[in-house]
Amino acid sequence: MPAEHKPVLAQYISRELTLQSNSIVVDATVGFAGHSSIFAQQLSSDGMIIGMDVDPKCLEVAKQNLSDAKCKVLLVRSNFSEIANVFRENGIESADLILADLGICSGQLADMDRGLSFGQDMKLDMRLDDRLETTAADIVNSRDEKGLADLIFKYGEERASRRIARSIVSYNQKAKIKTTGQLVDIICSALGCDPNARKNKIHPATKTFQALRIAVNKELENLEIFLDAVPSLLKKNGRAAIISFHSLEDRIVKNNFRNNKAAGIYDIITKKPIVADRTEEIENPRSRSAKLRIAVKI
Ligand SMILES: C[S@@+](CC[C@H](N)C(=O)[O-])C[C@H]1O[C@@H](n2cnc3c(N)ncnc32)[C@H](O)[C@@H]1O
C-alpha cells in the first residue's frame, strides 16, 4: 500500500485541538498516522497516543510513521465501536482528546485486497476489516431487487437506485458479479452513461459504491455506538473531534453533539462544521467533502 496520506484539515486540527505535553490522545481511526504525527510533535514522553484501526496494513504504516515519536504510542487493531473495551483492556481511564477521521485512506482505495475502487478493476470486497464475513460481492449477488434498491438509496442517496438494482439482479441471472469493474459496467449501463465522460461531476458509480461500503462495514451503526461511548471516556474539558465525509455521517455526529449538549454533557465548539479552505481543496481533493465538528466535555 502506498504510505502517503495527507491528513485533512490539518491546520485546524493543530489550531483547535491544542494539547498539553502530557495529554492522552486517542486517534480512533489512526490510518497512516497523518493526524497522529501532528499530535506526536506536541507530546513529550509523559504524553500518549492510542491509535486504533480495523485495517492491520494501516497500523503497520502508522507504526513506521510514529517511530520517532517521543510520547508513548499504543497501536491497537480494533473497531472504534469497541473503544470502551480498548480503554478497559489497556488500563486507560480517560482521554484529553478523541479524534475520528471517518472513512478510508487514499492508500486503501489503491489496495487490491480491499476491493474498494471504481477506478481500477479489482475483486469486489470492500471489507476494511477482513475478519468480517460479508463482502460487497456477497451483497450484490444475494439480495433481491427491492433489498438492493433500498440499500443503494438509503446509504448512497442514489436517486437511480431502482434502475441500478434492476440491472444488478438481471446480470445476476446470467453470472455472478466478482469485480469492481463488472459492477461499474452494470451501473453505467443502467444509467446509460460513460464512466469516463468529462461531463460527469462525480463518477456514476460513486453513490452505489458508498452505499455498499457503508453496508459491508456497518459504518453508521459503528459510528453511533462509538459516539455514545465517547463522553464517558473523556476527561473534564476533554475534546471529541469528528471528521465526516458525507451527509449521513455528519447528521449522526451533529445529532449526537446536540443531544449531549441538551443533556449538559458537551459544549459544542464548532457551531458550524469546519471545512477546508480553497488552497487545501486544490492540494488535497479528498478534503472537499470533509466536515470537522468538535465538542468539549463539561
Ligand atoms: C480517513 S482514514 C484516517 C486517516 C488518518 N487520520 C491519517 O491522517 O492518516 C480512516 C481510517 O479509519 C479506519 N476505519 C474505518 N472505520 C473504522 C472503524 N469502525 N474502527 C476503526 N477504524 C476504522 C480505516 O481503516 C482508515 O484507516
The ligand as a MOL file (V3000), in Angstrom:
LIG
                    3D

  0  0  0     0  0            999 V3000
M  V30 BEGIN CTAB
M  V30 COUNTS 27 29 0 0 0
M  V30 BEGIN ATOM
M  V30 1 C -9.5660 8.6080 6.6440 0
M  V30 2 S -8.6050 7.3270 7.2360 0 CHG=1
M  V30 3 C -7.7480 8.0440 8.5950 0
M  V30 4 C -6.5340 8.7760 8.1860 0
M  V30 5 C -5.7150 9.3000 9.3390 0
M  V30 6 N -6.4320 10.3130 10.0890 0
M  V30 7 C -4.4200 9.8700 8.8170 0
M  V30 8 O -4.2660 11.1070 8.8250 0
M  V30 9 O -3.5490 9.0990 8.3930 0 CHG=-1
M  V30 10 C -9.7680 6.3610 8.0750 0
M  V30 11 C -9.1890 5.1260 8.7540 0
M  V30 12 O -10.1760 4.6300 9.6290 0
M  V30 13 C -10.1860 3.2340 9.5750 0
M  V30 14 N -11.5280 2.8410 9.9980 0
M  V30 15 C -12.6830 2.9560 9.3070 0
M  V30 16 N -13.7070 2.5470 10.0570 0
M  V30 17 C -13.1930 2.1920 11.2640 0
M  V30 18 C -13.7650 1.6970 12.4650 0
M  V30 19 N -15.0840 1.4870 12.5820 0
M  V30 20 N -12.9490 1.4610 13.5130 0
M  V30 21 C -11.6040 1.6880 13.4090 0
M  V30 22 N -11.0080 2.1270 12.2810 0
M  V30 23 C -11.7990 2.3820 11.2240 0
M  V30 24 C -9.8420 2.9040 8.1520 0
M  V30 25 O -9.2880 1.6110 8.0630 0
M  V30 26 C -8.8340 4.0030 7.8130 0
M  V30 27 O -7.5290 3.5980 8.0560 0
M  V30 END ATOM
M  V30 BEGIN BOND
M  V30 1 1 1 2
M  V30 2 1 2 3
M  V30 3 1 2 10
M  V30 4 1 3 4
M  V30 5 1 4 5
M  V30 6 1 5 6
M  V30 7 1 5 7
M  V30 8 2 7 8
M  V30 9 1 7 9
M  V30 10 1 10 11
M  V30 11 1 11 12
M  V30 12 1 11 26
M  V30 13 1 12 13
M  V30 14 1 13 14
M  V30 15 1 13 24
M  V30 16 1 14 15
M  V30 17 1 14 23
M  V30 18 2 15 16
M  V30 19 1 16 17
M  V30 20 1 17 18
M  V30 21 2 17 23
M  V30 22 1 18 19
M  V30 23 2 18 20
M  V30 24 1 20 21
M  V30 25 2 21 22
M  V30 26 1 22 23
M  V30 27 1 24 25
M  V30 28 1 24 26
M  V30 29 1 26 27
M  V30 END BOND
M  V30 END CTAB
M  END
